[in-house]
Amino acid sequence: MGDSRDLIYAYFVQVCRENLHIVLAFSPVGDQFRNRCRQFPSIINCCTIDWYNPWPSEALYSVAHRQYSAQEAQLGIAEHLDALC
């Protein structure tokens, strides 16, 4: 009886490890991020860090215009397209 419970628990842990994803968002500004990295070294050693820089205004406009243009017939926004972007 004990072996089957152990096997079930081991299977549960395996499935959780394979499917559990956690997203943490930290601001790198200031000392708090540095202090957290010192307290919890796994933030650096066991994680993937993606740095995102601010987008230029032209790029934001281009993406918005393309997305709205693709959806304008469904959303009925043809006359408001320039104001939205």
Phi and psi in radians as a Rosetta constraint file:
Dihedral C 1 N 2 CA 2 C 2 CIRCULARHARMONIC -1.159 0.35
Dihedral N 2 CA 2 C 2 N 3 CIRCULARHARMONIC -0.612 0.35
Dihedral C 2 N 3 CA 3 C 3 CIRCULARHARMONIC -1.130 0.35
Dihedral N 3 CA 3 C 3 N 4 CIRCULARHARMONIC -0.700 0.35
Dihedral C 3 N 4 CA 4 C 4 CIRCULARHARMONIC -1.188 0.35
Dihedral N 4 CA 4 C 4 N 5 CIRCULARHARMONIC -0.640 0.35
Dihedral C 4 N 5 CA 5 C 5 CIRCULARHARMONIC -1.130 0.35
Dihedral N 5 CA 5 C 5 N 6 CIRCULARHARMONIC -0.717 0.35
Dihedral C 5 N 6 CA 6 C 6 CIRCULARHARMONIC -1.120 0.35
Dihedral N 6 CA 6 C 6 N 7 CIRCULARHARMONIC -0.705 0.35
Dihedral C 6 N 7 CA 7 C 7 CIRCULARHARMONIC -1.154 0.35
Dihedral N 7 CA 7 C 7 N 8 CIRCULARHARMONIC -0.724 0.35
Dihedral C 7 N 8 CA 8 C 8 CIRCULARHARMONIC -1.110 0.35
Dihedral N 8 CA 8 C 8 N 9 CIRCULARHARMONIC -0.759 0.35
Dihedral C 8 N 9 CA 9 C 9 CIRCULARHARMONIC -1.141 0.35
Dihedral N 9 CA 9 C 9 N 10 CIRCULARHARMONIC -0.735 0.35
Dihedral C 9 N 10 CA 10 C 10 CIRCULARHARMONIC -1.080 0.35
Dihedral N 10 CA 10 C 10 N 11 CIRCULARHARMONIC -0.695 0.35
Dihedral C 10 N 11 CA 11 C 11 CIRCULARHARMONIC -1.129 0.35
Dihedral N 11 CA 11 C 11 N 12 CIRCULARHARMONIC -0.752 0.35
Dihedral C 11 N 12 CA 12 C 12 CIRCULARHARMONIC -1.029 0.35
Dihedral N 12 CA 12 C 12 N 13 CIRCULARHARMONIC -0.823 0.35
Dihedral C 12 N 13 CA 13 C 13 CIRCULARHARMONIC -1.091 0.35
Dihedral N 13 CA 13 C 13 N 14 CIRCULARHARMONIC -0.728 0.35
Dihedral C 13 N 14 CA 14 C 14 CIRCULARHARMONIC -1.067 0.35
Dihedral N 14 CA 14 C 14 N 15 CIRCULARHARMONIC -0.804 0.35
Dihedral C 14 N 15 CA 15 C 15 CIRCULARHARMONIC -1.118 0.35
Dihedral N 15 CA 15 C 15 N 16 CIRCULARHARMONIC -0.708 0.35
Dihedral C 15 N 16 CA 16 C 16 CIRCULARHARMONIC -1.098 0.35
Dihedral N 16 CA 16 C 16 N 17 CIRCULARHARMONIC -0.770 0.35
Dihedral C 16 N 17 CA 17 C 17 CIRCULARHARMONIC -1.096 0.35
Dihedral N 17 CA 17 C 17 N 18 CIRCULARHARMONIC -0.632 0.35
Dihedral C 17 N 18 CA 18 C 18 CIRCULARHARMONIC -1.322 0.35
Dihedral N 18 CA 18 C 18 N 19 CIRCULARHARMONIC -0.492 0.35
Dihedral C 18 N 19 CA 19 C 19 CIRCULARHARMONIC -2.004 0.35
Dihedral N 19 CA 19 C 19 N 20 CIRCULARHARMONIC -0.149 0.35
Dihedral C 19 N 20 CA 20 C 20 CIRCULARHARMONIC -1.480 0.35
Dihedral N 20 CA 20 C 20 N 21 CIRCULARHARMONIC 2.163 0.35
Dihedral C 20 N 21 CA 21 C 21 CIRCULARHARMONIC -2.240 0.35
Dihedral N 21 CA 21 C 21 N 22 CIRCULARHARMONIC 2.341 0.35
Dihedral C 21 N 22 CA 22 C 22 CIRCULARHARMONIC -2.178 0.35
Dihedral N 22 CA 22 C 22 N 23 CIRCULARHARMONIC 2.377 0.35
Dihedral C 22 N 23 CA 23 C 23 CIRCULARHARMONIC -1.967 0.35
Dihedral N 23 CA 23 C 23 N 24 CIRCULARHARMONIC 2.170 0.35
Dihedral C 23 N 24 CA 24 C 24 CIRCULARHARMONIC -1.972 0.35
Dihedral N 24 CA 24 C 24 N 25 CIRCULARHARMONIC 2.400 0.35
Dihedral C 24 N 25 CA 25 C 25 CIRCULARHARMONIC -2.103 0.35
Dihedral N 25 CA 25 C 25 N 26 CIRCULARHARMONIC 2.077 0.35
Dihedral C 25 N 26 CA 26 C 26 CIRCULARHARMONIC -2.150 0.35
Dihedral N 26 CA 26 C 26 N 27 CIRCULARHARMONIC 2.538 0.35
Dihedral C 26 N 27 CA 27 C 27 CIRCULARHARMONIC -1.530 0.35
Dihedral N 27 CA 27 C 27 N 28 CIRCULARHARMONIC 2.230 0.35
Dihedral C 27 N 28 CA 28 C 28 CIRCULARHARMONIC -1.371 0.35
Dihedral N 28 CA 28 C 28 N 29 CIRCULARHARMONIC 0.023 0.35
Dihedral C 28 N 29 CA 29 C 29 CIRCULARHARMONIC -1.433 0.35
Dihedral N 29 CA 29 C 29 N 30 CIRCULARHARMONIC 2.306 0.35
Dihedral C 29 N 30 CA 30 C 30 CIRCULARHARMONIC 1.619 0.35
Dihedral N 30 CA 30 C 30 N 31 CIRCULARHARMONIC -3.085 0.35
Dihedral C 30 N 31 CA 31 C 31 CIRCULARHARMONIC -1.497 0.35
Dihedral N 31 CA 31 C 31 N 32 CIRCULARHARMONIC -0.288 0.35
Dihedral C 31 N 32 CA 32 C 32 CIRCULARHARMONIC -1.095 0.35
Dihedral N 32 CA 32 C 32 N 33 CIRCULARHARMONIC -0.724 0.35
Dihedral C 32 N 33 CA 33 C 33 CIRCULARHARMONIC -1.115 0.35
Dihedral N 33 CA 33 C 33 N 34 CIRCULARHARMONIC -0.773 0.35
Dihedral C 33 N 34 CA 34 C 34 CIRCULARHARMONIC -1.074 0.35
Dihedral N 34 CA 34 C 34 N 35 CIRCULARHARMONIC -0.753 0.35
Dihedral C 34 N 35 CA 35 C 35 CIRCULARHARMONIC -1.133 0.35
Dihedral N 35 CA 35 C 35 N 36 CIRCULARHARMONIC -0.714 0.35
Dihedral C 35 N 36 CA 36 C 36 CIRCULARHARMONIC -1.126 0.35
Dihedral N 36 CA 36 C 36 N 37 CIRCULARHARMONIC -0.681 0.35
Dihedral C 36 N 37 CA 37 C 37 CIRCULARHARMONIC -1.124 0.35
Dihedral N 37 CA 37 C 37 N 38 CIRCULARHARMONIC -0.595 0.35
Dihedral C 37 N 38 CA 38 C 38 CIRCULARHARMONIC -1.252 0.35
Dihedral N 38 CA 38 C 38 N 39 CIRCULARHARMONIC -0.684 0.35
Dihedral C 38 N 39 CA 39 C 39 CIRCULARHARMONIC -1.240 0.35
Dihedral N 39 CA 39 C 39 N 40 CIRCULARHARMONIC -0.635 0.35
Dihedral C 39 N 40 CA 40 C 40 CIRCULARHARMONIC -2.214 0.35
Dihedral N 40 CA 40 C 40 N 41 CIRCULARHARMONIC 1.427 0.35
Dihedral C 40 N 41 CA 41 C 41 CIRCULARHARMONIC -1.079 0.35
Dihedral N 41 CA 41 C 41 N 42 CIRCULARHARMONIC -0.310 0.35
Dihedral C 41 N 42 CA 42 C 42 CIRCULARHARMONIC -1.148 0.35
Dihedral N 42 CA 42 C 42 N 43 CIRCULARHARMONIC -0.372 0.35
Dihedral C 42 N 43 CA 43 C 43 CIRCULARHARMONIC -1.019 0.35
Dihedral N 43 CA 43 C 43 N 44 CIRCULARHARMONIC -0.640 0.35
Dihedral C 43 N 44 CA 44 C 44 CIRCULARHARMONIC -1.610 0.35
Dihedral N 44 CA 44 C 44 N 45 CIRCULARHARMONIC -0.750 0.35
Dihedral C 44 N 45 CA 45 C 45 CIRCULARHARMONIC -1.356 0.35
Dihedral N 45 CA 45 C 45 N 46 CIRCULARHARMONIC -0.535 0.35
Dihedral C 45 N 46 CA 46 C 46 CIRCULARHARMONIC -2.085 0.35
Dihedral N 46 CA 46 C 46 N 47 CIRCULARHARMONIC 0.278 0.35
Dihedral C 46 N 47 CA 47 C 47 CIRCULARHARMONIC -2.229 0.35
Dihedral N 47 CA 47 C 47 N 48 CIRCULARHARMONIC 2.801 0.35
Dihedral C 47 N 48 CA 48 C 48 CIRCULARHARMONIC -1.740 0.35
Dihedral N 48 CA 48 C 48 N 49 CIRCULARHARMONIC 2.222 0.35
Dihedral C 48 N 49 CA 49 C 49 CIRCULARHARMONIC -1.898 0.35
Dihedral N 49 CA 49 C 49 N 50 CIRCULARHARMONIC 2.139 0.35
Dihedral C 49 N 50 CA 50 C 50 CIRCULARHARMONIC -1.907 0.35
Dihedral N 50 CA 50 C 50 N 51 CIRCULARHARMONIC 2.159 0.35
Dihedral C 50 N 51 CA 51 C 51 CIRCULARHARMONIC -1.734 0.35
Dihedral N 51 CA 51 C 51 N 52 CIRCULARHARMONIC 2.265 0.35
Dihedral C 51 N 52 CA 52 C 52 CIRCULARHARMONIC -2.050 0.35
Dihedral N 52 CA 52 C 52 N 53 CIRCULARHARMONIC 2.158 0.35
Dihedral C 52 N 53 CA 53 C 53 CIRCULARHARMONIC -1.627 0.35
Dihedral N 53 CA 53 C 53 N 54 CIRCULARHARMONIC 2.762 0.35
Dihedral C 53 N 54 CA 54 C 54 CIRCULARHARMONIC -1.057 0.35
Dihedral N 54 CA 54 C 54 N 55 CIRCULARHARMONIC 2.495 0.35
Dihedral C 54 N 55 CA 55 C 55 CIRCULARHARMONIC -1.501 0.35
Dihedral N 55 CA 55 C 55 N 56 CIRCULARHARMONIC 2.549 0.35
Dihedral C 55 N 56 CA 56 C 56 CIRCULARHARMONIC -1.177 0.35
Dihedral N 56 CA 56 C 56 N 57 CIRCULARHARMONIC 2.671 0.35
Dihedral C 56 N 57 CA 57 C 57 CIRCULARHARMONIC -1.016 0.35
Dihedral N 57 CA 57 C 57 N 58 CIRCULARHARMONIC -0.675 0.35
Dihedral C 57 N 58 CA 58 C 58 CIRCULARHARMONIC -1.095 0.35
Dihedral N 58 CA 58 C 58 N 59 CIRCULARHARMONIC -0.678 0.35
Dihedral C 58 N 59 CA 59 C 59 CIRCULARHARMONIC -1.190 0.35
Dihedral N 59 CA 59 C 59 N 60 CIRCULARHARMONIC -0.729 0.35
Dihedral C 59 N 60 CA 60 C 60 CIRCULARHARMONIC -1.084 0.35
Dihedral N 60 CA 60 C 60 N 61 CIRCULARHARMONIC -0.753 0.35
Dihedral C 60 N 61 CA 61 C 61 CIRCULARHARMONIC -1.083 0.35
Dihedral N 61 CA 61 C 61 N 62 CIRCULARHARMONIC -0.777 0.35
Dihedral C 61 N 62 CA 62 C 62 CIRCULARHARMONIC -1.083 0.35
Dihedral N 62 CA 62 C 62 N 63 CIRCULARHARMONIC -0.790 0.35
Dihedral C 62 N 63 CA 63 C 63 CIRCULARHARMONIC -1.155 0.35
Dihedral N 63 CA 63 C 63 N 64 CIRCULARHARMONIC -0.781 0.35
Dihedral C 63 N 64 CA 64 C 64 CIRCULARHARMONIC -1.086 0.35
Dihedral N 64 CA 64 C 64 N 65 CIRCULARHARMONIC -0.787 0.35
Dihedral C 64 N 65 CA 65 C 65 CIRCULARHARMONIC -1.095 0.35
Dihedral N 65 CA 65 C 65 N 66 CIRCULARHARMONIC -0.750 0.35
Dihedral C 65 N 66 CA 66 C 66 CIRCULARHARMONIC -1.124 0.35
Dihedral N 66 CA 66 C 66 N 67 CIRCULARHARMONIC -0.765 0.35
Dihedral C 66 N 67 CA 67 C 67 CIRCULARHARMONIC -1.179 0.35
Dihedral N 67 CA 67 C 67 N 68 CIRCULARHARMONIC -0.778 0.35
Dihedral C 67 N 68 CA 68 C 68 CIRCULARHARMONIC -1.156 0.35
Dihedral N 68 CA 68 C 68 N 69 CIRCULARHARMONIC -0.671 0.35
Dihedral C 68 N 69 CA 69 C 69 CIRCULARHARMONIC -1.099 0.35
Dihedral N 69 CA 69 C 69 N 70 CIRCULARHARMONIC -0.655 0.35
Dihedral C 69 N 70 CA 70 C 70 CIRCULARHARMONIC -1.201 0.35
Dihedral N 70 CA 70 C 70 N 71 CIRCULARHARMONIC -0.443 0.35
Dihedral C 70 N 71 CA 71 C 71 CIRCULARHARMONIC -1.894 0.35
Dihedral N 71 CA 71 C 71 N 72 CIRCULARHARMONIC 0.036 0.35
Dihedral C 71 N 72 CA 72 C 72 CIRCULARHARMONIC -1.075 0.35
Dihedral N 72 CA 72 C 72 N 73 CIRCULARHARMONIC -0.629 0.35
Dihedral C 72 N 73 CA 73 C 73 CIRCULARHARMONIC -1.174 0.35
Dihedral N 73 CA 73 C 73 N 74 CIRCULARHARMONIC -0.716 0.35
Dihedral C 73 N 74 CA 74 C 74 CIRCULARHARMONIC -1.268 0.35
Dihedral N 74 CA 74 C 74 N 75 CIRCULARHARMONIC -0.612 0.35
Dihedral C 74 N 75 CA 75 C 75 CIRCULARHARMONIC -1.585 0.35
Dihedral N 75 CA 75 C 75 N 76 CIRCULARHARMONIC -0.276 0.35
Dihedral C 75 N 76 CA 76 C 76 CIRCULARHARMONIC 1.191 0.35
Dihedral N 76 CA 76 C 76 N 77 CIRCULARHARMONIC 0.748 0.35
Dihedral C 76 N 77 CA 77 C 77 CIRCULARHARMONIC -2.025 0.35
Dihedral N 77 CA 77 C 77 N 78 CIRCULARHARMONIC 0.320 0.35
Dihedral C 77 N 78 CA 78 C 78 CIRCULARHARMONIC -0.974 0.35
Dihedral N 78 CA 78 C 78 N 79 CIRCULARHARMONIC -0.743 0.35
Dihedral C 78 N 79 CA 79 C 79 CIRCULARHARMONIC -1.332 0.35
Dihedral N 79 CA 79 C 79 N 80 CIRCULARHARMONIC -0.224 0.35
Dihedral C 79 N 80 CA 80 C 80 CIRCULARHARMONIC -1.915 0.35
Dihedral N 80 CA 80 C 80 N 81 CIRCULARHARMONIC 0.133 0.35
Dihedral C 80 N 81 CA 81 C 81 CIRCULARHARMONIC -1.032 0.35
Dihedral N 81 CA 81 C 81 N 82 CIRCULARHARMONIC -0.795 0.35
Dihedral C 81 N 82 CA 82 C 82 CIRCULARHARMONIC -1.163 0.35
Dihedral N 82 CA 82 C 82 N 83 CIRCULARHARMONIC -0.614 0.35
Dihedral C 82 N 83 CA 83 C 83 CIRCULARHARMONIC -1.233 0.35
Dihedral N 83 CA 83 C 83 N 84 CIRCULARHARMONIC -0.550 0.35
Dihedral C 83 N 84 CA 84 C 84 CIRCULARHARMONIC -1.265 0.35
Dihedral N 84 CA 84 C 84 N 85 CIRCULARHARMONIC -0.606 0.35
